[in-house]
């Protein structure tokens, strides 16, 4: 840790997983952080998320790995089922051999629990201060620092700015100014109590049921006391990017012609949250001068690789490492961070799109998909995901192929 530059101050916009992780990473380089959050309290919404070994590597580097592990459920397999005929398409063992290969487990966790695991450390850190109910309106980038103005006219000054303000980032709008790509795919998320789950589906694994233009996923949370349920479909409507309450009737209308086993799950939730999803086309630059972006602000992606939060955690650690090797030259470090992270996150954005296509295959494409993994060994599965899951703090600043 570099404690020789404690006079440096960075504004972090956004108190989600990415913003909190960025704050922790910056303080590990001796930097003071002002964290601005538009909500009236620092909290997280949503249901469960999946964490690959790359995420646990990042959490360890931030000093919160143990807290997150204590709130995680470690799974036995990753399973893909055909929702039409209930046949198994593929199964990846994420037990001992997986952990040995990638250095960390595969886990699932409630989004609020991983957020809390980082928040606890952030709240105790003397270099981090919070400003809630603070929605930013303008960013001014100067040669020697930044000035951020909120919607109430309050100004915040610092040496640099990191925008972690999510999929509808105000910081990105000023730095990049591009439009989102609305996918037309809708995601419903809910949590159900374990006793309500069919006994034969109380499986200690993320199980994905792939159907024509739709799929559903379930996995345990909070020690197996609850199950996360996520359903996705191609909407018939002209969608606008956003979140609202959903309805069981709409979900059922999209899941026709699928097997009875997964179909039973659709009637379990008492309430649903409905997300109309979007991502963005990767761009060559995330910032300028003493400003950059991180997490969903930088690379919003579809959920098909379960890597949104994982990439934000990687971003935060890589940003801190870039600052360290650049001897706290923030502008130089921000450009190094972007040089490293933009190609990797772009690959994840594009790979997630393709995985969504595979999940939702129908007709001949479904037959080809089901044949892709037939008879594949675990080592071949591991080789295919090496590029994604082998990330850690020791290699985070290396270019692909660099030893």
C-alpha positions as CSV (number, residue, x, y, z in Angstrom):
1,X,0.0,0.0,0.0
2,X,1.3,3.5,-0.9
3,X,0.7,5.8,2.1
4,X,2.9,8.7,0.7
5,X,0.1,10.4,-1.2
6,X,-2.7,10.6,1.3
7,X,-3.3,14.2,0.2
8,X,-4.7,13.0,-3.1
9,X,-8.5,13.0,-3.3
10,X,-10.7,11.2,-5.8
11,X,-14.5,11.5,-6.2
12,X,-16.2,8.2,-6.8
13,X,-19.8,8.6,-8.2
14,X,-22.0,5.8,-7.3
15,X,-22.4,3.6,-4.2
16,X,-23.1,0.2,-5.9
17,X,-20.8,-2.8,-6.0
18,X,-18.4,-1.1,-8.4
19,X,-18.3,2.2,-6.6
20,X,-17.6,0.6,-3.2
21,X,-15.0,-1.6,-4.7
22,X,-13.3,1.4,-6.4
23,X,-13.3,3.3,-3.2
24,X,-11.6,0.4,-1.4
25,X,-9.1,0.0,-4.2
26,X,-8.2,3.7,-4.2
27,X,-7.6,3.8,-0.5
28,X,-5.2,0.9,-0.7
29,X,-3.0,3.4,-2.7
30,X,-3.3,6.0,0.1
31,X,-5.9,8.1,-1.7
32,X,-8.8,9.9,0.0
33,X,-12.2,9.2,-1.5
34,X,-15.4,11.2,-1.6
35,X,-18.2,8.8,-2.5
36,X,-21.3,10.5,-4.0
37,X,-24.6,8.5,-4.1
38,X,-27.9,9.7,-5.5
39,X,-30.1,7.5,-3.2
40,X,-30.8,8.6,0.4
41,X,-28.8,5.6,1.7
42,X,-26.0,3.3,0.5
43,X,-27.8,0.1,-0.4
44,X,-28.4,-2.5,-3.1
45,X,-31.5,-3.8,-4.8
46,X,-32.0,-7.0,-6.8
47,X,-31.8,-10.7,-6.1
48,X,-29.0,-13.3,-6.5
49,X,-25.8,-13.0,-8.6
50,X,-23.2,-15.6,-9.6
51,X,-19.5,-15.1,-8.7
52,X,-16.8,-16.8,-10.7
53,X,-13.3,-17.4,-9.3
54,X,-12.2,-14.1,-10.9
55,X,-14.6,-12.3,-8.6
56,X,-13.3,-14.0,-5.5
57,X,-9.8,-13.1,-6.6
58,X,-10.8,-9.5,-6.8
59,X,-12.6,-9.5,-3.5
60,X,-9.5,-11.0,-1.9
61,X,-7.4,-8.2,-3.4
62,X,-9.8,-5.7,-1.9
63,X,-9.5,-7.3,1.6
64,X,-13.2,-8.4,1.7
65,X,-12.9,-12.0,0.4
66,X,-13.6,-13.7,3.7
67,X,-16.7,-11.6,4.4
68,X,-18.1,-12.4,0.9
69,X,-17.3,-16.1,1.2
70,X,-19.1,-16.3,4.5
71,X,-22.3,-15.1,2.8
72,X,-21.9,-17.2,-0.4
73,X,-23.2,-20.6,-1.3
74,X,-20.5,-22.6,-3.1
75,X,-22.0,-24.7,-5.8
76,X,-21.2,-28.2,-7.1
77,X,-21.8,-27.8,-10.9
78,X,-23.0,-25.4,-13.6
79,X,-25.8,-27.2,-15.4
80,X,-27.5,-26.5,-18.7
81,X,-30.8,-28.3,-19.4
82,X,-32.9,-28.3,-22.6
83,X,-36.2,-26.8,-21.4
84,X,-38.2,-28.5,-24.2
85,X,-37.4,-32.1,-23.5
86,X,-35.7,-31.8,-20.1
87,X,-32.5,-33.4,-21.4
88,X,-29.1,-32.4,-20.0
89,X,-27.1,-30.3,-22.5
90,X,-23.9,-29.8,-20.4
91,X,-22.5,-29.9,-16.9
92,X,-19.3,-28.3,-15.6
93,X,-17.9,-29.6,-12.3
94,X,-17.0,-26.6,-10.1
95,X,-15.7,-28.6,-7.2
96,X,-12.1,-29.5,-6.2
97,X,-10.6,-29.8,-9.7
98,X,-12.2,-26.5,-10.8
99,X,-10.8,-24.7,-7.7
100,X,-7.4,-26.2,-8.2
101,X,-7.4,-25.0,-11.8
102,X,-8.6,-21.5,-11.2
103,X,-7.5,-20.9,-7.6
104,X,-11.0,-20.0,-6.3
105,X,-14.5,-21.5,-6.1
106,X,-17.7,-20.7,-8.0
107,X,-20.3,-19.2,-5.8
108,X,-23.7,-17.6,-5.7
109,X,-24.8,-14.8,-3.3
110,X,-27.6,-12.3,-2.8
111,X,-26.7,-9.0,-4.4
112,X,-27.4,-7.2,-1.1
113,X,-25.0,-9.6,0.7
114,X,-22.0,-9.0,-1.6
115,X,-22.7,-5.2,-1.4
116,X,-22.8,-5.4,2.4
117,X,-19.5,-7.3,2.5
118,X,-17.8,-4.4,0.8
119,X,-19.8,-1.7,2.5
120,X,-18.7,-2.9,5.9
121,X,-15.1,-2.3,5.0
122,X,-15.8,1.0,3.3
123,X,-17.7,2.4,6.4
124,X,-14.8,1.6,8.6
125,X,-12.2,3.2,6.4
126,X,-11.0,6.6,7.6
127,X,-10.1,7.8,4.1
128,X,-13.7,7.4,2.7
129,X,-16.5,9.9,3.2
130,X,-20.1,9.5,2.0
131,X,-22.5,12.0,0.5
132,X,-26.0,10.5,-0.1
133,X,-29.0,12.1,-1.8
134,X,-26.4,13.6,-4.2
135,X,-27.3,13.4,-7.9
136,X,-24.6,14.8,-10.1
137,X,-25.5,17.2,-12.9
138,X,-22.1,18.4,-14.4
139,X,-18.5,17.4,-14.5
140,X,-15.7,19.9,-15.2
141,X,-12.3,18.3,-15.9
142,X,-9.3,20.6,-15.5
143,X,-5.5,20.1,-15.9
144,X,-5.1,19.9,-12.1
145,X,-8.4,18.3,-11.0
146,X,-12.1,18.0,-11.4
147,X,-15.2,19.8,-10.2
148,X,-18.5,17.9,-9.8
149,X,-21.8,19.8,-9.4
150,X,-24.9,18.2,-8.2
151,X,-28.5,19.0,-9.0
152,X,-28.8,21.2,-5.9
153,X,-25.8,23.3,-7.0
154,X,-23.4,21.9,-4.5
155,X,-19.8,21.5,-5.8
156,X,-17.2,18.9,-5.0
157,X,-13.6,19.3,-5.9
158,X,-10.9,16.6,-6.1
159,X,-7.8,15.5,-8.0
160,X,-9.7,13.0,-10.2
161,X,-13.1,11.4,-10.8
162,X,-14.2,7.8,-11.3
163,X,-17.8,7.4,-12.5
164,X,-19.4,4.2,-11.1
165,X,-22.9,5.4,-11.6
166,X,-24.4,2.4,-13.4
167,X,-26.1,1.7,-16.6
168,X,-27.5,5.2,-17.0
169,X,-24.3,6.9,-16.1
170,X,-24.3,10.7,-16.0
171,X,-20.5,10.6,-16.1
172,X,-20.5,8.4,-19.2
173,X,-22.9,10.8,-20.9
174,X,-20.4,13.6,-20.5
175,X,-17.3,11.6,-21.3
176,X,-18.5,9.4,-24.1
177,X,-22.0,10.5,-25.0
178,X,-23.1,7.3,-26.8
179,X,-26.6,5.7,-26.9
180,X,-27.5,2.4,-25.2
181,X,-28.4,-0.7,-27.3
182,X,-31.8,-1.9,-26.1
183,X,-31.8,-5.7,-26.6
184,X,-35.5,-6.4,-26.6
185,X,-34.8,-9.1,-24.0
186,X,-36.7,-8.9,-20.7
187,X,-35.5,-10.3,-17.4
188,X,-37.7,-11.2,-14.5
189,X,-36.1,-11.8,-11.1
190,X,-37.6,-13.1,-7.9
191,X,-36.5,-14.9,-4.7
192,X,-38.6,-17.8,-3.3
193,X,-38.3,-19.7,0.0
194,X,-36.6,-23.1,-0.1
195,X,-39.7,-24.9,1.2
196,X,-41.7,-23.6,-1.8
197,X,-39.2,-25.1,-4.3
198,X,-40.1,-28.5,-5.8
199,X,-37.9,-31.0,-4.0
200,X,-36.3,-32.4,-7.1
201,X,-35.2,-28.9,-8.1
202,X,-33.5,-28.0,-4.8
203,X,-30.1,-28.4,-6.5
204,X,-26.8,-26.9,-5.2
205,X,-26.0,-25.5,-8.6
206,X,-27.0,-22.8,-11.0
207,X,-29.3,-24.7,-13.3
208,X,-30.2,-23.0,-16.6
209,X,-33.2,-24.3,-18.6
210,X,-32.7,-23.2,-22.2
211,X,-35.8,-22.8,-24.3
212,X,-36.8,-21.3,-27.7
213,X,-36.4,-17.5,-27.3
214,X,-36.5,-17.9,-23.5
215,X,-34.7,-19.5,-20.6
216,X,-34.9,-19.7,-16.8
217,X,-32.3,-20.1,-14.1
218,X,-32.5,-21.1,-10.4
219,X,-29.9,-21.5,-7.7
220,X,-29.8,-21.5,-3.9
221,X,-29.1,-18.4,-1.7
222,X,-28.3,-17.7,1.9
223,X,-27.3,-21.1,3.0
224,X,-30.0,-22.8,0.9
225,X,-32.8,-21.0,2.7
226,X,-33.9,-19.3,-0.5
227,X,-33.7,-19.8,-4.2
228,X,-33.0,-17.2,-6.8
229,X,-35.3,-17.4,-9.9
230,X,-34.5,-15.6,-13.1
231,X,-36.5,-15.8,-16.3
232,X,-35.7,-14.2,-19.6
233,X,-37.6,-13.9,-22.9
234,X,-37.6,-12.0,-26.2
235,X,-40.3,-9.4,-25.8
236,X,-43.1,-8.9,-28.2
237,X,-43.2,-5.2,-27.2
238,X,-41.1,-2.2,-28.2
239,X,-39.0,-2.1,-25.0
240,X,-37.5,0.9,-23.2
241,X,-34.5,0.4,-20.9
242,X,-35.7,0.3,-17.3
243,X,-37.2,-1.6,-14.3
244,X,-40.8,-1.9,-13.2
245,X,-43.1,-4.4,-11.5
246,X,-43.9,-7.5,-13.5
247,X,-46.7,-10.0,-13.7
248,X,-47.0,-13.7,-13.6
249,X,-49.4,-13.6,-16.6
250,X,-46.8,-12.0,-18.8
251,X,-44.2,-14.6,-17.8
252,X,-46.5,-17.5,-18.5
253,X,-47.4,-16.1,-21.9
254,X,-43.8,-16.4,-23.1
255,X,-43.0,-19.9,-21.7
256,X,-45.1,-22.1,-24.0
257,X,-44.0,-25.6,-25.1
258,X,-41.5,-26.2,-22.3
259,X,-41.2,-29.2,-20.0
260,X,-43.3,-29.4,-16.9
261,X,-40.3,-29.5,-14.5
262,X,-39.1,-25.9,-15.2
263,X,-42.6,-24.7,-15.9
264,X,-43.7,-25.4,-12.3
265,X,-41.3,-22.7,-11.1
266,X,-43.1,-19.9,-13.0
267,X,-46.0,-19.8,-10.6
268,X,-43.9,-19.7,-7.4
269,X,-42.9,-16.0,-6.9
270,X,-45.3,-13.7,-5.1
271,X,-43.9,-10.7,-6.9
272,X,-41.5,-10.1,-9.8
273,X,-39.2,-7.3,-10.8
274,X,-39.1,-6.7,-14.6
275,X,-35.9,-5.5,-16.3
276,X,-35.9,-4.4,-19.9
277,X,-32.2,-5.0,-20.7
278,X,-29.7,-3.1,-22.7
279,X,-25.9,-3.0,-23.2
280,X,-23.6,-0.7,-25.1
281,X,-21.3,-1.1,-28.0
282,X,-17.7,-1.2,-26.7
283,X,-15.8,2.1,-27.3
284,X,-12.1,2.8,-27.6
285,X,-11.9,5.3,-24.7
286,X,-13.7,5.6,-21.4
287,X,-12.4,9.0,-20.2
288,X,-10.2,11.9,-20.6
289,X,-7.7,13.7,-18.4
290,X,-8.3,12.9,-14.7
291,X,-11.7,11.2,-15.3
292,X,-12.7,7.6,-16.2
293,X,-15.6,5.2,-15.7
294,X,-15.9,1.7,-14.2
295,X,-18.4,-1.2,-14.0
296,X,-21.8,-0.8,-15.6
297,X,-21.0,2.8,-16.5
298,X,-18.1,1.6,-18.6
299,X,-19.4,-1.7,-20.1
300,X,-23.1,-2.6,-19.4
301,X,-23.7,-6.1,-20.6
302,X,-26.4,-8.7,-20.9
303,X,-26.6,-11.2,-18.1
304,X,-25.8,-14.3,-20.1
305,X,-22.3,-14.9,-18.8
306,X,-23.1,-13.8,-15.2
307,X,-20.2,-11.4,-15.3
308,X,-21.5,-7.9,-14.7
309,X,-20.5,-7.6,-11.0
310,X,-17.4,-9.7,-11.6
311,X,-16.2,-7.3,-14.2
312,X,-16.8,-4.3,-12.0
313,X,-14.7,-5.9,-9.2
314,X,-11.9,-6.7,-11.7
315,X,-12.1,-3.0,-12.9
316,X,-11.7,-1.7,-9.4
317,X,-8.6,-3.9,-8.6
318,X,-7.0,-3.1,-12.0
319,X,-7.5,0.6,-11.4
320,X,-5.7,0.4,-8.1
321,X,-2.9,-1.6,-9.6
322,X,-2.5,0.9,-12.4
323,X,-2.3,3.7,-9.9
324,X,0.4,1.8,-8.0
325,X,2.6,1.1,-11.0
326,X,2.2,4.6,-12.2
327,X,3.4,5.9,-8.8
328,X,0.1,7.7,-8.2
329,X,0.1,9.7,-11.5
330,X,-3.6,9.5,-11.8
331,X,-4.0,10.6,-15.4
332,X,-1.4,8.2,-16.6
333,X,-2.9,5.4,-14.5
334,X,-6.4,6.0,-15.8
335,X,-5.2,5.6,-19.4
336,X,-3.3,2.4,-18.5
337,X,-6.4,1.1,-16.8
338,X,-8.5,1.8,-19.9
339,X,-5.9,0.2,-22.2
340,X,-6.0,-3.0,-20.2
341,X,-9.7,-3.2,-19.4
342,X,-11.5,-2.0,-22.6
343,X,-10.5,-5.1,-24.7
344,X,-11.2,-7.6,-21.9
345,X,-14.6,-6.2,-21.1
346,X,-15.5,-5.8,-24.8
347,X,-14.8,-9.5,-25.2
348,X,-17.2,-10.2,-22.3
349,X,-19.9,-8.0,-23.7
350,X,-19.7,-9.7,-27.1
351,X,-19.4,-13.2,-25.6
352,X,-22.5,-12.6,-23.4
353,X,-24.5,-11.7,-26.5
354,X,-23.5,-14.9,-28.2
355,X,-24.2,-17.0,-25.2
356,X,-27.7,-15.5,-25.1
357,X,-28.1,-16.6,-28.7
358,X,-27.2,-20.2,-27.7
359,X,-29.5,-20.2,-24.7
360,X,-32.4,-19.1,-26.8
361,X,-31.8,-21.3,-29.9
362,X,-34.7,-23.1,-31.6
363,X,-35.2,-25.5,-34.5
364,X,-31.9,-26.7,-36.1
365,X,-29.9,-24.2,-34.1
366,X,-31.1,-25.8,-30.9
367,X,-30.0,-29.2,-32.2
368,X,-26.6,-27.9,-33.0
369,X,-26.3,-26.2,-29.6
370,X,-27.2,-29.5,-27.8
371,X,-24.5,-31.3,-29.8
372,X,-21.8,-28.7,-29.0
373,X,-21.0,-30.0,-25.6
374,X,-22.0,-33.7,-26.0
375,X,-19.2,-35.9,-24.6
376,X,-16.9,-32.9,-23.8
377,X,-14.4,-33.6,-21.0
378,X,-14.2,-31.3,-18.0
379,X,-10.7,-30.3,-19.0
380,X,-12.0,-29.1,-22.4
381,X,-14.7,-27.1,-20.5
382,X,-12.0,-25.6,-18.3
383,X,-9.8,-24.7,-21.3
384,X,-12.7,-22.9,-22.9
385,X,-13.2,-20.6,-19.8
386,X,-9.6,-20.2,-18.9
387,X,-9.5,-16.7,-20.5
388,X,-12.3,-15.6,-18.2
389,X,-11.8,-17.3,-14.9
390,X,-7.9,-17.2,-14.6
391,X,-7.9,-13.5,-13.9
392,X,-6.2,-12.3,-10.6
393,X,-4.4,-9.4,-9.2
394,X,-1.0,-10.7,-10.2
395,X,-1.9,-10.8,-13.9
396,X,-4.5,-8.0,-14.1
397,X,-2.2,-5.5,-15.9
398,X,-0.9,-8.0,-18.5
399,X,-2.1,-8.0,-22.0
400,X,-3.5,-11.2,-23.5
401,X,-0.8,-13.7,-24.2
402,X,1.8,-11.7,-22.1
403,X,3.8,-13.9,-19.7
